Amino acid sequence: MSQPLYVFDLDNTLLDGDSSTLLSRFLVREGYVSDPNYLPHEEQLMLDYARGEMDLQEYVALIMSPLTGLSREVVDQQVARCVQADILPRIYPQALALIRTLQAQHRPILIISASVSLLVKAIASVLGIEHAIGIEVKMDNDRYTGVIDGPPSYQAGKITCLHHWLASHPQCTGPLTFYTDSINDLPLCLHADDVFLVNPCPQLAAQGEQHRWPVLNWRLG
């Protein structure tokens, strides 16, 4: 029997902030970054993202640049530290309550994000969510690179990645409910059966009014 699927964007949807930005700041704080332009460059690219105009390859290369010379084990350890210290405290309690309700009902949950997969999956794991999709990066001698590998889960690419995932999870082809904040996710919003906007950006809020998508106002504390 086909099951309904609940799909969540990650950044500014499940958490107050952007996980890639939080990782960037963590890497600066921990001494992995020496370039004084690193954070200003990241901030500029995030402004591009907010307009739906980000150069994704440029952003992934920047985010991964402090990590590309390190072993996979070291990178994964540092990402895990970042998740515990800087990301988990920013998960919206309303999001966590909804996730726990869906888990108690044995509903399939999928996080799909335009952040790098190693970060998205680390967050999903801590939340007890089995399925997560992020931007995959190529490996070189068991080290992460800054080069995107395969179709990126960004804008309309989220639909492509979702279809690939569904091909190996045929039990999850029931109605799809999607939660997001970003205009970048409009293609997946239009693809979903039900949509909930979480603290939506102005562009997505305008679209939501046209389509009568419910708005959730999630806050910390």
C-alpha positions in Angstrom: 0.0 0.0 0.0 1.3 3.4 -0.9 2.1 5.7 2.0 1.9 9.5 2.2 5.3 11.2 2.2 6.2 14.3 4.3 9.1 16.3 2.8 10.8 19.1 4.6 13.2 21.8 3.4 15.9 22.3 6.1 17.3 25.8 6.3 15.0 28.4 7.7 12.3 25.8 7.7 13.2 23.2 10.3 15.8 25.5 11.9 16.1 29.2 12.6 19.0 30.0 10.2 20.9 28.4 7.4 23.0 25.2 8.2 25.7 26.0 5.7 26.1 29.5 7.1 26.3 28.1 10.6 28.9 25.6 9.4 30.9 28.4 7.8 30.9 30.4 11.0 31.9 27.3 13.0 34.9 26.6 10.7 36.1 30.2 11.1 35.7 30.0 14.9 37.6 26.7 15.0 40.5 28.1 13.0 39.9 26.2 9.7 39.6 29.4 7.7 42.4 32.1 7.2 40.8 34.0 4.3 39.2 37.3 5.7 36.9 37.4 2.7 35.4 34.0 3.4 32.4 35.0 5.5 31.7 38.2 3.4 31.8 36.1 0.3 29.4 33.6 1.9 27.1 36.4 2.9 27.0 37.8 -0.6 26.2 34.4 -2.1 23.4 33.9 0.4 21.9 37.2 -0.7 21.9 35.8 -4.2 20.2 32.7 -2.9 17.4 34.8 -1.3 16.7 36.3 -4.7 16.8 32.8 -6.4 19.9 33.7 -8.3 22.8 31.9 -6.5 25.6 30.3 -8.4 25.4 26.9 -6.6 28.7 25.6 -7.7 30.5 28.7 -6.5 28.7 28.4 -3.2 29.5 24.7 -2.7 33.2 25.3 -3.6 33.3 28.1 -1.0 31.7 26.1 1.8 33.8 23.1 1.2 37.1 24.9 0.7 38.3 24.8 4.3 37.6 21.0 4.4 39.0 19.7 1.1 42.4 18.8 2.4 41.1 16.9 5.4 40.2 13.2 5.7 36.6 12.2 5.6 36.8 11.1 9.2 38.0 14.5 10.4 35.4 16.4 8.4 32.6 14.2 9.6 33.8 14.8 13.2 33.8 18.5 12.8 30.4 18.6 11.1 29.0 16.5 14.0 30.4 19.0 16.5 28.9 21.9 14.6 25.5 20.1 14.5 25.5 19.6 18.2 26.8 23.0 19.2 25.3 25.4 16.7 22.5 23.8 14.8 20.4 21.6 17.1 19.8 24.5 19.5 18.2 26.3 16.5 15.7 23.6 15.5 12.2 25.1 15.9 10.4 23.3 18.7 7.2 23.3 16.6 9.2 21.5 13.9 10.5 18.9 16.3 7.0 18.3 17.7 5.6 17.7 14.2 8.5 15.4 13.4 8.0 13.4 16.6 4.2 13.1 15.8 4.9 11.9 12.3 7.4 9.4 13.6 5.0 8.1 16.2 2.5 7.5 13.3 5.3 5.7 11.3 5.0 8.3 8.5 7.9 8.4 6.0 9.8 11.7 6.4 12.4 13.1 3.9 14.6 16.2 4.3 15.6 17.7 1.0 18.0 20.6 1.0 20.4 22.6 -1.1 23.0 22.4 1.6 25.8 19.8 1.2 24.7 16.2 1.8 27.3 15.5 4.5 25.8 18.3 6.6 22.1 17.5 5.8 22.5 13.8 6.6 24.3 14.6 9.9 21.4 16.8 11.0 18.8 14.3 9.9 20.5 11.5 11.8 20.5 13.5 15.0 16.8 14.2 14.5 16.1 10.5 14.0 15.1 11.0 10.3 16.4 8.2 8.1 16.0 9.8 4.7 17.8 13.0 3.6 18.9 14.5 0.4 21.5 17.3 0.0 24.1 18.4 -2.6 26.5 15.5 -3.2 30.1 16.4 -3.7 32.7 14.3 -5.5 35.3 12.4 -3.4 39.0 12.3 -4.2 41.2 9.8 -2.3 38.5 9.5 0.4 38.5 13.3 0.8 35.6 15.6 0.1 36.0 18.1 -2.8 34.1 21.2 -3.6 32.8 19.8 -6.9 29.1 18.9 -7.2 28.4 15.3 -8.0 25.2 14.5 -9.8 22.0 16.5 -10.1 21.9 19.2 -7.3 18.9 19.3 -5.0 18.3 23.0 -5.7 15.3 24.7 -7.2 13.7 22.4 -9.9 16.6 20.0 -9.2 14.8 19.0 -6.0 12.1 17.4 -8.1 14.7 15.5 -10.0 16.3 14.2 -6.8 13.0 13.4 -5.3 12.0 11.3 -8.3 15.3 9.4 -8.1 14.7 8.7 -4.4 11.1 7.6 -5.0 12.3 5.1 -7.6 13.9 3.1 -4.8 11.1 3.8 -2.3 7.9 2.9 -4.2 6.0 2.6 -1.0 6.2 6.4 -0.6 4.3 7.4 -3.7 1.1 8.5 -1.8 0.2 12.2 -1.3 3.2 14.4 -0.8 3.1 17.2 1.8 5.9 19.7 1.6 7.1 22.3 4.1 9.4 25.2 3.1 10.2 28.9 3.5 12.0 29.7 0.2 11.1 30.9 -3.3 13.8 28.6 -4.5 11.4 25.7 -3.6 8.5 27.0 -5.7 8.9 24.2 -8.3 8.5 21.5 -5.6 5.6 23.4 -4.0 3.8 23.3 -7.3 4.6 19.6 -7.6 3.4 18.7 -4.1 -0.1 17.7 -3.2 -0.2 19.8 0.0 2.1 22.7 0.9 2.8 24.5 4.2 4.8 27.7 4.2 7.1 28.1 7.3 8.0 31.8 7.9 8.0 32.2 4.1 10.2 34.8 2.3 8.2 37.6 0.7 8.4 36.1 -2.8 7.0 32.7 -1.6 4.4 34.4 0.6 3.0 36.1 -2.5 2.8 32.8 -4.3 1.2 31.2 -1.3 -1.6 33.8 -1.3 -2.4 32.9 -4.8 -2.4 29.2 -4.1 -3.9 29.5 -0.6 -1.1 27.6 1.0 -1.3 27.7 4.8 1.4 29.7 6.6 3.1 28.4 9.8 4.8 30.9 12.1 7.5 28.9 13.9 9.8 30.5 16.5 12.4 29.6 18.9 11.6 29.7 22.6 
